[in-house]
Amino acid sequence: MRESPDAVFVYIPLMKELGMSWTEIKHTPRIELDGILKAYSTYTTIHAFDGYTADDIGKLSKDKPELRGQYSKSINLKMRMEERAGQREQAKSFKDLGIK
């Protein structure tokens, strides 16, 4: 287990970031652990830029251009999750609105 990818990518994040004990991890099915980690990853992506406005990101991206792409990914993921949760209406096309 010294160089096991499971230790690096599953157990340590569950214990460190989510506060799960070794006993809880061992008693939880692998598919649930994978789901928990995916949900945590989604959560951190969505909230990575909390407190920043689009203007702030524009200023910061002058030094680090990759921030603009990361911010866009975060905003798009947040919008998709809000739509799935029913907190935001899905964007309608002109065709759906009856506009030609």
C-alpha positions, 0 to 999 in steps of 0.5 A: 500500500506504500505506493497505492493510488487508492491511498493517494486518490481515495483514502487521504482526501476522504480522511483529510478533506471530509473528516471520514475515519478509517473505520467509516471508509472501510465500511462504505462500499467503493461506489459510494466512496467514489460518489462522495469524492466526485461530489466533493470535486464538483463542490470545490470546482463550483466554489473555487471563485466564490467572492470574485466578480467577473471584473476581478477575474479579468484583472487577475487573468492578465497575469494568469490567463488560465484563470479565465478558463477555470472561472468559466468552467466553475460558472458553467458547472454552477449553472448546470447544477442549479438547473438540475436542482430546479433553482434556475430555469433552463435557458430557452431558445428563440424557437421555444419562445416563438420568436423567428 
